Amino acid sequence: MSEKLKVAIVGCGGIANGKHMPSLSKLEQIEMVAFCDIIVEKAEEAAAKFGVEDAKVYEDYKELLADSSIDVVHVCTPNSSHAEISIAALESDKHVMCEKPMAKTSEEAKQMVEAAKRTGKKLTIGYNNRFRPDSLHLHNVTTRGDLGEVYYAKAHAIRRRAVPTWGVFLDEEKQGGGPLIDIGTHALDLTLWMMDNYKPKAVLGTTYHKLGHMENAANAFGPWDPKEFKVEDSAFGFITMENGATIVLESSWALNTLDVDEAKVSLSGTLAGADMKDGLRINGEEFSRLYTKKVDLGAGGVAFFDGKAESDSDIEARQWIDSIINDTEPLVKPEQAFVVTQILEAIYESAKTGKAVYFD
């Protein structure tokens, strides 16, 4: 492809500035030509820092989508508008990278999948933790069958005190929830991907708002305002799959525990197990002896990772743009992200009703 792909950014807040735009700016195959935010000053700042010389700035994303020269749109807005903007972009003949989670509800996520199929445009979701060296290596291990049948897994997303106090993270209407939909979604995506299992049978969930009322709380990002803390501070799910496998999902922004891990997974299979608790460890039995092997991830050599000093977000952006240029599948498929949203929604529903949620 001789011409560079023209990329537009919708939503120029924290995730766009912290992840999407810096990673895209390192790619020679693209140029960022349009920026949109309801606070137009944010779009102007992004255009000045990351855009081409004549980059356009918009306050209304619909005006941006009317530009037929744009090839790719990155949706970096609050969760409540992910589906609306992504579907409109797909229907405007543009490929879409939507930040995680896919959508606020499973119905919206389903409509996104359908829009991608209907338009023939590529859609992916920003689960960048798949692109970490440990994640890519473990996926190779599970795909090769080294663990055997993985029938029990834990998805870890626990912080002791790290409640995000900026933006709309504490706004249930705009986000759809708290730590479960924010960081639990990463851990669940990793777990389903490692297991290659996207057929949930039933979910039992609990959510808690036990620490969010605290005044002047110790917190990595400064004390939160209890009056604004409208979402859960912890959520847990017990998930059974159609093939009998079990997944335990734990997520929290604030929990009295020293057992903290984020975007990590533990797997137990019939032949061996693996976890990310202290680096990447494989455990099993050999010659009637138990073994634990710690994997050296410094040498590279797995798909999409060539040992360069690239972050997971850099590799994610590169693989996504390459998938468009070469007409291949992005690593994160929308059908997979849809199942993640289904399960998260079921945990919230179960927590509200006190009953298990069963899938058809």
N, C-alpha and C positions, 0 to 999 in steps of 0.2 A: 504494500500500500504506500503510494508516494505521498499522498496528502495526509496530514495529521488529523487524528480524530478530534472533533470539536466537542469539548466537555462543558456542561453547565452544572453549577452547584445551586441547589435549592435548600436554603437554611444555612446561614453562615455563622452559626454559634460554635459552642465548645467542641463538638465532635468533628465538625467540618475543619476547624482550625487546628485541632489536636491530632487528627488522623487523616482525613480524606485529602485535603488540599496539599499538605506537605508531601504525602506519598505520591500523589499524582504529579506534583511538580518535578519529581525526579525522573519521569518517563519522557523519553524523546518522541514517542509516538503520538503524544496528545498535546493539546493546548487548551487551556481553560479560557473560554470566550464569554461566559455569561454567569452572573451571580445574582441571586435573589434572596431577599429577606424582608420580613414585614417591618423590621427596623432597618430602613434603607441605608443608614450609616454603616451597619455591619457589612452589607453587601459592597458598599463603596470601599471600605477598608480591605476586604478580601480581594476585590478586583485590583486594587493598587499593589497589593503584596504578591498575588499569585496569577493574576490575569495577563493576557496579551495586552499590547499597547492600547488597542481600541476596544477592550472588553466592555461589554454592556452590563448595566446594572438595572435591576428590576425590583419593584415592591410586590408585584402580583405575578405569581408563577405562571398563570395562564397566558400572560403576554410573552413571557420567556418561551413557553412551549410553542407559540405561534411561529417562531423562527425555525424554518425548515432546514437551515444549515447545521443545526446542532445535532450531533450523532448520539451523545450519551448524556444522561442526567443522573446525578448523585443526589438522592433524597436524604437530607440530614436534618429533618424537622422533628418536633415532638411526635410521639407514637400515634396520637389521634389522627394525624394527617398523612401518615405513611401511605395508606391504601389509596386515598383520594388522589394524591399527587402522582404516585407511581402509576396508577391506572391511566390517568390523563396523559402522562408522559409516554407510556407504551402506545396508547392510541394516537399519539402525535408522531409515531414512527421513530421512537427513540429507544435505545437500550437503557436499562435502568439498574443501577446499584442502589438499593435501599438499605439504610442503616438498620441494625437489629433493634428490637425484635421486628419481625416482618410486619405485624399490624397489631392493633389493640384487641381485635377479636378474630376468631377463626373464620367467621363469615367474610370479613374483610380480606383476610389472607387468601381464602378460597377464590374470591373475586380477582385478586392479583394474579394467581396462578392461571385462571381462565383468560385473563386479559393477555398474558404473555403468550399463551397458546393461540389465541384468536389473532393476535397481531403478528406472530412469528418473530417478535423481538426478544432479545435476551433479558432475563431478570435474575438478579442474584441478591443475596442478603448479606449484610456486613458481619458475618461471624469470623472475624479475623484470627481468633485463637486456634482455628484449624491450621493456620499457617506457621505456628511455632515449630521449631525443630523437634521438640519432644512429641508434639501432636502428630506431625507428619510421620515420624519414625514409628510411633505406636500404631498408627493406622496401617502402615506397611506390615507390621507384625500381626495385627489381627486379620488383615486381608489374606495374608499367607496361611492363616490357620494355626499359627503357633500356640494360641491359647485354647484351641479347640472350640467347643460351643460355650460362648459367654452367656451364662444364665443368671448372674448376679452382678450388679454394678451400683456404684455410688457416684452421684454428680455433686461436686463440692463447689459452693459459692458462699463462703462464710468470711465475713469481716468482724473483727472485734468492735471497732468503732471507726467507721468510715462512711458516714451518711453524706451523700452529695447535697450540699446546701445551696447550690446555684441553679439557675434555669428553672425548669418545671418538674424536677425529679420528685418533689413531694406533693405534686398535684395529681390526684387520682383521675380526674376528668381528662387531662391531657396525656397522661402516661399509661393509664389503665392498671396501675399497681406500683409497687415499690421494688424491693430487691429481687423478688421472684422474676418479674418481667425485665428487670434491668441487668442483673448479673447471673441470676439463676438460668436465664435463657442461654447464656454462653455455655454453662456447664452441661445443661441438658442437650444442647446441640452436639457438643463433643461426644457425649455418651452414646447417643443414638447413632452417630456417624461411626464411632469405633465398633459398635455392635452390628452395624448395618441392619438395624431393626427399626422399622417405621410403622409397626402395626400394634398400637396400644389396645388393650382390652378393657382395663378399668383403672380408675385413679381415685385415691383417697387423699385429701389434702387438709392442712391446717395452716392458718395464718395468725399472726400475733401483732398486737400493737402494745407492747409492754414497756418499752424504753423511750418511745417517741414523745412521751409527755414530759420528759425530764427537762428542767431548766438548766442552762449553762453546762450542758453535758460535755465531757471530754470527747473530742471528735477530731479526726485527722484534718477535716476541712473547716474547723471552727464550729462553735455551738449552733445547733439548729433552733428554729423558732417552733416551739410545740404547737402553736396555733396554726402553723402552715403544714404541719406533718400529717397529711391526710391519708397516707398509704400505710401498709403494714411495715413493721421493722424486721420481721422474720416470716418465712414461709417454708413449709416442708411438704413433700409429696411422696406417696407410696404408689408406684406405678407397676402394674402387671401387663405383660405383653401377650399377644395371641399365642406365641410359642411356649409360654410358661415362664419366660424370663422375668426377673424382678429388678426394678430400678428404684433406688432411694435418692431423692433430690433434696438437698438442704441449701437454703439461701438466707442470708441475713446481712444487713448493713450494720447492725448493732446487736451484739450477743455477748453475754458474759461467758466467754470461752477463750482458751488459749489455742484451741485446735482450729486454726484459721487457714483456709485455702480458697483460692478463687480461680474459676475456670480450670478446674482439675477434675480428673476422673480416676476411679479405682475399678478394676475389672477382675472378675473371677470366672475362669473357664474350666472346662473339663481336663485340659492338658497343662495349663499354667495360668498365672495371674499377672496383673501389672498394676502399677499405680504411679502417680506423679507427685507423691507426698514429699519426697526428698530427692529431687531429680527424677529421672525416669528409671523405674526399677521393674525388673521381670522376676517373678518367683515361680518355682516349680519343684519337681522331684526328678532325680536322675540317679540311676544305679542304686536305688533304695536310700538315697540321701536327698534332703531338702537343700535347695540352693536359692540364693538371691543374687541377681546380676544387676549391677548399675550400668546403664548405657552411657558411653562417652559420646556426647552430641557435638563435639567440637570439630569433627572432620567433614561435616556436610554429607552430601551423597544421597539425599532423598529427593523425591519429586518436588519441583518448584524451589528447592533450597540448594544453593551452590556454594555455601560456605562464606559468602560475602557478608559484610556487616550490614545486613538488611533486617529491618524489623518485620514482625509478622504483618503489620499493616502495609509495609512496602511490598512484600511478596504478594499479599492479597491484591493490591492495586495492579501489580504487574501481571498476575495470572488472569485477572478480570479483563484487562485491556487486551492481552494476548488472545483471550477466548473470542473477543469480538473480531480482531484482525484476522485470526486464523479460522474463524467459524467453528470453534470447538465449544464444549460445555464448560461453563464456569464450575469451579470446585463445589461451591454451595448452590445446590439446586433449589428452586422455589418450592417444589413438592416436599422436600425435606424440611424446609423452614416452616411450611404450613403445619406439619405434624407437631413441630415444637410448639407453635402457637396453640394448637388444639389441646395439648397436654397442659400448658400453662393455664389456659382458660378453665380447663377441667379442675385443676387444683384450686383455683379461686372459687369456682362454683361449689365444689365439695366443701370447702371451708365455710361458705355461707350457709349451706343447707345441712351440714353435718352428716351428709350421706355420700356414699361412693358414686362416682359418675362412670357409667358404662358406655362404651363406644359401639356403634353398629357394626 
